[in-house]
Amino acid sequence: MFSDFFPFFVVIASGLLFSELFKRLHLPLVVALILAGFVIGPEGLGWVQQTPILEFLGRIGIIFLMFIAGLEVRAASFWSNRASIAPLFIFNSLIPFLGGLAIALYFNYSGPAAILLGAIFLSSSGAVIIPILEAKGLMHKKLGQTIVAGTILEDVTALVILSLLLQVITPVKDIPFLVFYGLVVLIIFSIKFLIPILKKFFRHHTRDGESILFEEELRIVFTVLIGVVILFELVGLHDIIASFFTGLLLSGVITTRTMKEKISAIGYSFFIPIFFVLVGTKLSLDFIYGGGNLTLILAVVAGSIFLKFISGSLGALAGGFSKRESKVIGLATTAQIFTALAISFTALELGVFDQNLATAVIILSIVSTLFSSLLVDWLKVEGEAKVS
């Protein structure tokens, strides 16, 4: 019994210890979890090896992560700031995508690998910057909402690219593209119609005390989440994409802050940290004694950060922001962690990425998250542009 529980205990304990250490150093917690996984993994102390149970918990973690990301999408901020979001999205998507594509092809990777590396370069993890924007009072300004809306659009685009490519590489069902996505849309609208009916049914048949004790509404949300993921998988949609679209689907239904806080608490206190610790256990340092790998890592890390910063700054300038604000927006979009890691590990599992390219993306996630969060925090910006 000890051997069964020990790896699980080490994963959650190391994540907790490193999180507390990084919190005191004012460094991003996501990076703390990945480094914790590296320390306890095969390349570090060797205390944890991948097991089916840990893999399953990690998979639940990425499902929660993408689900919560989907819940944060709101149409109102997109529309009210469309004049500034559109140029940012175009510049900050197209230029990095082409750059990632070129780097992968230069290192002789396949077409699908090049497209997915381009999608990773395209993606942005605005969630890393949100606490800093909140602390600076920018979340309700035009600058803050443009950063959040723009990065969400970029992540959605990256996930759509992954979805399309997965249909080519590993189609679960032999369904034409148009029919497939028509079926997905039909399922989404059907579930959106059925959820309010489901909520009324359970409220009607449950006593108030029991409902509070067993968190009836929260259990409904989780049941719908897993059920929809399974349903989407049956028609050929990958689980990380299915979970994101499930969050998108429920974003208009889960409107109370309390419910969102409960979902986030469960995800971020347990499942999501396990996912990031397990990401760290897969980090390889073969590049130390393999010059070619080191060159690839430097090209991926430097290329992505440079292209995201330049394209983000240009897009912000085109959207009417000042030079200082444009630098903040450019830096904010360089953080790549959630979608980048999700795409990378999906590609690794399918054999599209090799370990060298997956390692390069993990290091990119660590470096870009630190780079982005620290520099945005240090920059002084007033956020004069208010929400229009």
C-alpha positions as CSV (number, residue, x, y, z in Angstrom):
1,M,0.0,0.0,0.0
2,F,2.8,2.3,0.8
3,S,4.3,2.0,-2.7
4,D,0.9,2.8,-4.2
5,F,0.3,6.0,-2.3
6,F,3.9,7.3,-2.1
7,P,4.2,8.7,-5.7
8,F,0.8,10.5,-5.2
9,F,1.9,11.9,-1.9
10,V,5.2,13.1,-3.3
11,V,3.4,14.8,-6.3
12,I,1.0,16.8,-4.1
13,A,3.5,17.5,-1.3
14,S,6.2,18.8,-3.7
15,G,3.7,21.0,-5.5
16,L,2.6,22.5,-2.2
17,L,6.2,23.1,-1.0
18,F,7.4,24.7,-4.2
19,S,4.2,26.8,-4.5
20,E,4.8,28.2,-1.0
21,L,8.5,28.9,-1.8
22,F,7.7,30.7,-5.1
23,K,4.8,32.6,-3.5
24,R,7.3,34.1,-1.0
25,L,9.7,35.0,-3.9
26,H,6.8,36.6,-5.8
27,L,7.3,34.2,-8.8
28,P,4.6,32.5,-10.9
29,L,3.1,29.4,-9.2
30,V,2.8,27.5,-12.5
31,V,6.5,27.6,-12.9
32,A,6.9,26.4,-9.3
33,L,4.8,23.3,-10.0
34,I,6.7,22.4,-13.2
35,L,10.0,22.7,-11.4
36,A,8.7,20.6,-8.5
37,G,7.9,17.9,-11.0
38,F,11.4,18.1,-12.5
39,V,13.0,17.8,-9.1
40,I,11.0,14.7,-8.1
41,G,11.0,13.2,-11.6
42,P,13.3,10.8,-13.5
43,E,15.8,13.7,-14.3
44,G,15.9,14.8,-10.7
45,L,15.6,12.7,-7.5
46,G,13.8,9.9,-9.3
47,W,11.0,9.6,-6.7
48,V,8.1,9.6,-9.1
49,Q,7.6,7.6,-12.3
50,Q,4.5,7.9,-14.5
51,T,1.7,5.5,-13.3
52,P,-1.7,5.0,-14.9
53,I,-3.4,6.6,-11.8
54,L,-1.2,9.7,-12.0
55,E,-1.7,9.9,-15.7
56,F,-5.4,9.8,-15.2
57,L,-5.3,12.5,-12.5
58,G,-3.1,14.6,-14.8
59,R,-5.6,14.2,-17.6
60,I,-8.4,15.3,-15.4
61,G,-6.2,18.3,-14.5
62,I,-5.9,19.4,-18.1
63,I,-9.6,18.9,-18.7
64,F,-10.3,21.2,-15.7
65,L,-7.8,23.7,-16.9
66,M,-9.3,24.0,-20.3
67,F,-12.9,24.0,-18.9
68,I,-12.1,26.9,-16.6
69,A,-10.5,28.8,-19.5
70,G,-13.7,28.3,-21.5
71,L,-15.8,29.6,-18.6
72,E,-13.9,32.9,-18.6
73,V,-14.9,33.8,-22.2
74,R,-17.3,36.7,-22.4
75,A,-18.7,38.2,-25.7
76,A,-19.3,41.7,-24.3
77,S,-15.6,42.6,-23.9
78,F,-14.8,41.4,-27.4
79,W,-17.4,43.6,-29.0
80,S,-16.9,46.8,-27.0
81,N,-13.1,46.8,-27.7
82,R,-13.2,45.3,-31.2
83,A,-11.3,48.2,-32.8
84,S,-8.2,47.5,-30.6
85,I,-8.6,43.7,-30.4
86,A,-8.8,43.0,-34.1
87,P,-5.3,44.4,-35.1
88,L,-3.7,42.9,-32.0
89,F,-5.2,39.5,-32.9
90,I,-4.2,39.7,-36.6
91,F,-0.6,40.8,-35.9
92,N,-0.1,38.6,-32.8
93,S,-1.4,35.5,-34.5
94,L,-0.2,35.5,-38.1
95,I,3.5,36.6,-37.5
96,P,4.2,34.1,-34.6
97,F,2.4,31.3,-36.5
98,L,4.6,31.7,-39.5
99,G,7.7,32.0,-37.3
100,G,6.9,28.7,-35.5
101,L,6.1,27.0,-38.9
102,A,9.5,28.2,-40.3
103,I,11.5,27.1,-37.2
104,A,10.0,23.6,-37.3
105,L,10.6,23.1,-41.0
106,Y,14.2,24.4,-40.6
107,F,14.8,21.6,-38.1
108,N,13.3,19.1,-40.5
109,Y,10.1,18.4,-38.7
110,S,7.0,17.1,-40.5
111,G,4.3,19.3,-41.8
112,P,1.8,18.5,-38.9
113,A,4.6,19.1,-36.4
114,A,5.3,22.5,-38.0
115,I,1.7,23.5,-38.0
116,L,1.3,22.6,-34.3
117,L,4.5,24.5,-33.4
118,G,3.0,27.4,-35.3
119,A,-0.2,27.1,-33.2
120,I,1.9,27.0,-30.0
121,F,3.7,30.2,-31.1
122,L,0.3,31.7,-31.9
123,S,-1.2,30.9,-28.5
124,S,-1.0,33.2,-25.4
125,S,-1.7,32.6,-21.8
126,G,-3.3,35.8,-20.6
127,A,-4.4,34.2,-17.4
128,V,-0.8,34.4,-16.1
129,I,-0.9,38.2,-16.4
130,I,-4.4,38.7,-15.0
131,P,-3.4,38.9,-11.3
132,I,-0.8,41.6,-12.2
133,L,-3.4,43.5,-14.2
134,E,-5.8,43.3,-11.2
135,A,-3.1,44.6,-8.8
136,K,-2.3,47.6,-11.2
137,G,-6.0,48.4,-11.5
138,L,-6.0,47.7,-15.3
139,M,-8.5,44.8,-15.6
140,H,-11.4,47.2,-16.1
141,K,-9.5,49.5,-18.4
142,K,-9.3,49.2,-22.2
143,L,-5.7,47.9,-22.0
144,G,-6.5,45.1,-19.6
145,Q,-9.6,43.9,-21.4
146,T,-7.8,44.0,-24.7
147,I,-5.1,41.8,-23.4
148,V,-7.5,39.3,-22.0
149,A,-9.8,39.3,-25.0
150,G,-6.9,39.1,-27.5
151,T,-5.2,36.2,-25.8
152,I,-8.5,34.3,-25.5
153,L,-9.0,34.7,-29.2
154,E,-5.5,33.5,-29.9
155,D,-5.9,30.4,-27.7
156,V,-9.2,29.6,-29.3
157,T,-7.6,29.8,-32.8
158,A,-4.7,27.6,-31.6
159,L,-7.2,25.0,-30.3
160,V,-9.2,25.1,-33.6
161,I,-6.0,24.4,-35.5
162,L,-5.3,21.5,-33.2
163,S,-8.8,20.2,-33.7
164,L,-8.6,20.4,-37.5
165,L,-5.2,18.6,-37.5
166,L,-6.4,15.9,-35.2
167,Q,-9.2,15.1,-37.5
168,V,-6.6,14.6,-40.2
169,I,-4.1,12.6,-38.1
170,T,-6.3,10.5,-35.9
171,P,-9.9,10.7,-37.0
172,V,-12.0,8.8,-34.5
173,K,-14.9,8.7,-36.9
174,D,-14.9,8.8,-40.7
175,I,-17.0,12.0,-40.9
176,P,-16.4,14.8,-43.4
177,F,-15.2,18.1,-41.9
178,L,-18.4,20.0,-42.5
179,V,-20.6,17.3,-41.2
180,F,-18.4,16.8,-38.2
181,Y,-18.4,20.5,-37.1
182,G,-22.1,20.7,-37.9
183,L,-22.6,17.8,-35.5
184,V,-20.5,19.5,-32.9
185,V,-22.6,22.7,-33.2
186,L,-25.8,20.7,-33.0
187,I,-24.6,18.9,-29.8
188,I,-23.6,22.3,-28.3
189,F,-27.0,23.9,-28.9
190,S,-28.8,20.8,-27.7
191,I,-26.9,20.7,-24.4
192,K,-27.4,24.4,-24.0
193,F,-31.1,23.9,-24.2
194,L,-31.1,20.9,-21.9
195,I,-29.0,22.3,-19.1
196,P,-31.6,24.7,-17.6
197,I,-34.2,21.8,-17.7
198,L,-31.7,19.6,-15.9
199,K,-31.1,22.2,-13.2
200,K,-34.8,22.7,-12.6
201,F,-35.4,19.0,-12.4
202,F,-32.8,18.5,-9.7
203,R,-33.9,21.5,-7.7
204,H,-37.4,20.3,-7.8
205,H,-36.6,16.8,-6.5
206,T,-34.0,17.8,-3.8
207,R,-34.6,19.1,-0.3
208,D,-32.7,22.3,0.5
209,G,-30.6,20.7,3.2
210,E,-29.4,17.9,1.0
211,S,-28.8,20.2,-1.9
212,I,-26.4,22.3,0.2
213,L,-24.8,19.3,1.9
214,F,-24.0,17.5,-1.3
215,E,-23.5,20.6,-3.5
216,E,-26.1,19.5,-6.0
217,E,-25.5,22.3,-8.6
218,L,-21.7,21.7,-8.5
219,R,-22.2,18.0,-9.1
220,I,-24.5,18.8,-12.0
221,V,-21.8,20.9,-13.6
222,F,-19.2,18.2,-13.2
223,T,-21.5,15.5,-14.5
224,V,-22.3,17.7,-17.6
225,L,-18.5,18.4,-18.0
226,I,-17.5,14.7,-18.1
227,G,-20.6,13.7,-20.0
228,V,-20.0,16.3,-22.7
229,V,-16.3,15.4,-23.0
230,I,-17.3,11.8,-23.5
231,L,-20.0,12.7,-26.0
232,F,-17.6,14.9,-28.0
233,E,-14.9,12.2,-27.9
234,L,-17.4,9.7,-29.4
235,V,-17.8,12.0,-32.4
236,G,-14.0,12.5,-32.7
237,L,-13.3,15.8,-30.8
238,H,-10.2,15.6,-28.5
239,D,-10.9,15.9,-24.8
240,I,-8.9,19.1,-24.2
241,I,-10.9,20.8,-27.0
242,A,-14.1,19.3,-25.8
243,S,-13.5,20.5,-22.2
244,F,-12.7,24.1,-23.5
245,F,-15.9,24.2,-25.6
246,T,-17.9,22.7,-22.6
247,G,-16.6,25.7,-20.5
248,L,-17.6,28.0,-23.3
249,L,-21.0,26.4,-23.5
250,L,-21.6,26.7,-19.7
251,S,-20.2,30.2,-19.4
252,G,-23.6,31.7,-20.0
253,V,-25.3,29.2,-17.6
254,I,-22.9,29.5,-14.7
255,T,-23.3,33.1,-13.9
256,T,-22.8,33.3,-10.1
257,R,-19.3,34.1,-8.8
258,T,-19.7,31.7,-6.0
259,M,-20.1,28.7,-8.3
260,K,-17.1,29.7,-10.4
261,E,-15.0,30.1,-7.3
262,K,-16.0,26.6,-6.2
263,I,-15.1,25.1,-9.6
264,S,-11.8,27.0,-9.6
265,A,-11.0,26.0,-6.0
266,I,-11.5,22.3,-6.8
267,G,-9.5,22.5,-10.1
268,Y,-6.6,24.7,-8.9
269,S,-6.3,23.2,-5.4
270,F,-6.0,19.6,-6.6
271,F,-6.3,18.4,-10.2
272,I,-4.5,21.2,-12.1
273,P,-1.4,21.3,-9.8
274,I,-1.0,17.5,-10.4
275,F,-1.1,18.1,-14.2
276,F,1.7,20.8,-14.0
277,V,3.8,18.7,-11.6
278,L,3.5,15.7,-14.1
279,V,4.5,18.1,-16.9
280,G,7.7,18.8,-15.0
281,T,8.5,15.0,-14.5
282,K,8.5,14.8,-18.3
283,L,11.1,17.5,-18.7
284,S,14.3,16.1,-20.2
285,L,17.8,17.7,-20.0
286,D,19.3,15.7,-22.9
287,F,20.0,19.1,-24.5
288,I,23.0,19.6,-22.1
289,Y,25.0,17.0,-23.9
290,G,23.3,17.2,-27.3
291,G,24.2,20.4,-29.1
292,G,21.5,20.0,-31.8
293,N,18.8,19.9,-29.1
294,L,20.2,23.0,-27.4
295,T,20.0,24.8,-30.7
296,L,16.4,23.8,-31.2
297,I,15.5,24.9,-27.7
298,L,17.2,28.3,-28.1
299,A,15.4,28.8,-31.5
300,V,12.0,27.9,-30.0
301,V,12.3,30.0,-26.8
302,A,14.0,33.1,-28.3
303,G,11.9,32.9,-31.5
304,S,8.6,32.7,-29.8
305,I,9.3,35.4,-27.2
306,F,10.7,37.8,-29.7
307,L,8.0,37.3,-32.3
308,K,5.1,37.5,-29.7
309,F,6.6,40.7,-28.2
310,I,7.2,42.4,-31.6
311,S,3.9,41.4,-33.1
312,G,1.9,42.2,-30.0
313,S,3.5,45.7,-29.7
314,L,2.8,46.4,-33.4
315,G,-0.8,45.2,-33.1
316,A,-1.3,47.4,-30.0
317,L,0.1,50.4,-31.8
318,A,-2.2,49.7,-34.7
319,G,-5.1,49.5,-32.2
320,G,-4.4,53.0,-30.9
321,F,-2.4,52.4,-27.8
322,S,0.6,54.5,-26.7
323,K,4.2,53.2,-27.0
324,R,4.4,52.3,-23.3
325,E,1.0,50.5,-23.3
326,S,2.0,48.7,-26.5
327,K,5.1,47.4,-24.8
328,V,3.0,46.1,-21.9
329,I,0.6,44.4,-24.3
330,G,3.5,42.9,-26.2
331,L,5.1,41.5,-23.1
332,A,1.8,40.2,-21.8
333,T,1.2,38.1,-24.9
334,T,4.6,36.4,-24.7
335,A,3.4,34.1,-21.8
336,Q,2.7,30.7,-23.3
337,I,1.8,27.9,-20.9
338,F,-1.7,26.4,-20.8
339,T,-2.6,25.9,-24.5
340,A,1.1,25.5,-25.4
341,L,1.5,22.6,-23.0
342,A,-1.8,21.0,-23.9
343,I,-0.9,21.0,-27.6
344,S,2.6,19.9,-27.0
345,F,1.7,16.8,-24.9
346,T,-1.1,15.9,-27.3
347,A,1.4,16.0,-30.1
348,L,3.9,14.0,-28.1
349,E,1.3,11.3,-27.3
350,L,0.4,11.1,-31.0
351,G,4.0,10.9,-32.1
352,V,3.9,14.2,-34.0
353,F,6.4,15.8,-31.6
354,D,9.5,14.0,-30.4
355,Q,10.9,14.4,-26.9
356,N,13.3,17.2,-28.0
357,L,10.5,19.4,-29.4
358,A,8.3,18.7,-26.4
359,T,11.1,19.6,-24.0
360,A,11.7,22.9,-26.0
361,V,8.0,23.8,-25.5
362,I,8.1,23.1,-21.8
363,I,11.2,25.3,-21.4
364,L,9.5,27.9,-23.5
365,S,6.5,27.8,-21.1
366,I,8.7,28.3,-18.1
367,V,10.9,31.0,-19.5
368,S,8.1,32.9,-21.2
369,T,5.9,32.8,-18.1
370,L,8.7,34.2,-15.9
371,F,9.8,36.7,-18.6
372,S,6.3,38.0,-19.2
373,S,5.0,38.2,-15.6
374,L,8.2,39.8,-14.1
375,L,8.6,42.4,-16.8
376,V,4.9,43.4,-16.9
377,D,5.0,43.7,-13.1
378,W,8.0,45.9,-13.2
379,L,6.7,48.2,-16.0
380,K,4.9,51.3,-14.8
381,V,1.7,52.0,-16.7
382,E,-1.3,54.1,-15.8
383,G,-3.8,52.5,-18.1
384,E,-5.2,55.8,-19.2
385,A,-7.3,54.2,-21.9
386,K,-10.7,53.3,-20.4
387,V,-13.2,50.8,-21.6
388,S,-15.1,52.3,-24.5
